[in-house]
Amino acid sequence: MELEMKEETKKLNDVINSNNFRDLVKVLDRLGRLSSKFDKKPLIKLLNHENDKIRALSVKNLAKLEDITLLENFVNLINKDRSSDVRRESVSAIGRMRNPINKEILIKYLDDSDPEVILQAVRGLLVFKDDQKVKNSLTKLSNHPNEMVQEVIKKEFYGNGTNGFDPNHTLSPDFMKNVTVQGDVRDILKFTPDESVHLTFTSPPYYNARDYSIYASYKEYLDFLEEVFQEVYRVTKEGRFFVLNTSPIIIPRAGRQYSSKRYPIPYDTHSILIKMGWEFIDDIVWLKPEASVKNRNAGFLQHRKPLAYKPNACTECVMVYRKKTDKLIDWNIKQYDKNIVEESKINGDFESSNLWKIDPTFDKTHSAVFPLELCNKVIKFYSFKGDLVFDPFAGSGTLGKAAINLDRHFFLTEKEKKYIERIKENVSQSKIFSQNKFLPKFLNVNNFKEVVKK
Ligand SMILES: C[S@@+](CC[C@H](N)C(=O)[O-])C[C@H]1O[C@@H](n2cnc3c(N)ncnc32)[C@H](O)[C@@H]1O
């Protein structure tokens, strides 16, 4: 042990003397646990190193000693160092000592201009959160301009405190299971109970790009989506997901003297969703083969002139959002019986990146359907067996078909009668319904209103 320690110090001294930056970073990064007998002098010397990263790593290692005699070194760095990383690590090192003597010092850094420093001071002080002075200083930050600082304080002092089991989380109303309602989604959602849905995956109508979606203006279109997504937020269970598939669309030019116009739907809907409380989780890109999309290269292929370049649009956005909560995803998982969690696991190959290569599907009735593979992936990654998955713009009902095949329930809404017929065909092709006690039901808005009332 003694020998090992000497070895460690020697190794550290050797790299310091060799002045090899990369080796020094590597050694400092991998120093591991330090015993109380560790010779801290070489690390203290490195606190004056010219490189920010070396100074920050040295602080990080010294912090492991939880040694009060180092307090002055850390305070000096917080007050004088120009690197945010070094200052943050130094506050963290003081917090890590968990020594009540340091309370006053940490309180002082709650006023720092660097939110990272404040967050570290908050972390260090939360150990003493029952101390009235600490509590007062921390709660003053509940309106701090930085969102991360605000979130930590709100969670610690104003959270609802029910991090336990919610028996309703895994349940959904029977009257929504495997039900398709024909009508305007906005009318249907008025009767849909709060927090009844586990996952929504949808592809909304495109702005004036297809015959089923005529809006007076782009603003009217975005307002319509906002109204629907606000309701989706309400019906979604705490901490659960909303996956939205859209892509920028192009409206052809009105004549030779005009230009065509491109509308960045995913980017415009993103800010609307964030404003209503959805938390951004991931941006998945669905990549289609170039041969399957409209060719926009023809003109450029001939003239090759800059500015008039038009790439073929082979991708669509699959944006992933989560209903805002102060609970971790682990809380959502823990609500489920462990057998359900086990059975819902995604075994074998999975999409390891956010680039999903999937061929588009062409349907005999509907002009813009989800590929079944895309629905399968979204359902598997973002729901558990037995959950209720929702598509407000169901079209041909691909999501319903996938849900049944994967032992989930679906709830679909679709405006057009002709597509309801296609949904009937589609879901009846799925897994034998005799195993399922919820046979598919097709209702209109009034029928749905009645079943909700019962
Ligand atoms: C892009 S398609 C969805 C296709 C679907 N993902 C599929 O796999 O077949 C959008 C659908 O939204 C429907 N729709 C448009 N406005 C609606 C509204 N206000 N209420 C319900 N459905 C609507 C359209 O009729 C269209 O079928």
The ligand as an SDF file (V2000), in Angstrom:
LIG
                    3D

 27 29  0  0  0  0  0  0  0  0999 V2000
  -49.8880   13.2550  -42.3540 C   0  0  0  0  0  0  0  0  0  0  0  0
  -51.4190   12.5100  -42.1710 S   0  0  0  0  0  0  0  0  0  0  0  0
  -51.0960   11.2570  -40.9890 C   0  0  0  0  0  0  0  0  0  0  0  0
  -50.8380    9.9180  -41.5900 C   0  0  0  0  0  0  0  0  0  0  0  0
  -50.5990    8.8290  -40.5730 C   0  0  0  0  0  0  0  0  0  0  0  0
  -49.3910    9.0690  -39.8090 N   0  0  0  0  0  0  0  0  0  0  0  0
  -50.5620    7.4510  -41.1910 C   0  0  0  0  0  0  0  0  0  0  0  0
  -49.6490    6.6610  -40.8930 O   0  0  0  0  0  0  0  0  0  0  0  0
  -51.4170    7.1360  -42.0070 O   0  0  0  0  0  0  0  0  0  0  0  0
  -52.3710   13.6880  -41.2870 C   0  0  0  0  0  0  0  0  0  0  0  0
  -53.8160   13.3040  -41.0700 C   0  0  0  0  0  0  0  0  0  0  0  0
  -54.4280   14.2820  -40.2250 O   0  0  0  0  0  0  0  0  0  0  0  0
  -55.8120   14.3360  -40.5690 C   0  0  0  0  0  0  0  0  0  0  0  0
  -56.3550   15.6040  -40.0150 N   0  0  0  0  0  0  0  0  0  0  0  0
  -56.1640   16.8540  -40.4730 C   0  0  0  0  0  0  0  0  0  0  0  0
  -56.8000   17.7570  -39.6990 N   0  0  0  0  0  0  0  0  0  0  0  0
  -57.4060   17.0560  -38.7090 C   0  0  0  0  0  0  0  0  0  0  0  0
  -58.1980   17.4180  -37.6030 C   0  0  0  0  0  0  0  0  0  0  0  0
  -58.5160   18.6900  -37.3600 N   0  0  0  0  0  0  0  0  0  0  0  0
  -58.6370   16.4400  -36.7970 N   0  0  0  0  0  0  0  0  0  0  0  0
  -58.3330   15.1340  -37.0330 C   0  0  0  0  0  0  0  0  0  0  0  0
  -57.5910   14.7320  -38.0730 N   0  0  0  0  0  0  0  0  0  0  0  0
  -57.1320   15.6700  -38.9110 C   0  0  0  0  0  0  0  0  0  0  0  0
  -55.7850   14.2650  -42.0740 C   0  0  0  0  0  0  0  0  0  0  0  0
  -57.0470   13.8400  -42.5920 O   0  0  0  0  0  0  0  0  0  0  0  0
  -54.6630   13.2700  -42.3350 C   0  0  0  0  0  0  0  0  0  0  0  0
  -55.1490   11.9710  -42.5060 O   0  0  0  0  0  0  0  0  0  0  0  0
  1  2  1  0
  2  3  1  0
  2 10  1  0
  3  4  1  0
  4  5  1  0
  5  6  1  0
  5  7  1  0
  7  8  2  0
  7  9  1  0
 10 11  1  0
 11 12  1  0
 11 26  1  0
 12 13  1  0
 13 14  1  0
 13 24  1  0
 14 15  1  0
 14 23  1  0
 15 16  2  0
 16 17  1  0
 17 18  1  0
 17 23  2  0
 18 19  1  0
 18 20  2  0
 20 21  1  0
 21 22  2  0
 22 23  1  0
 24 25  1  0
 24 26  1  0
 26 27  1  0
M  CHG  2   2   1   9  -1
M  END
$$$$
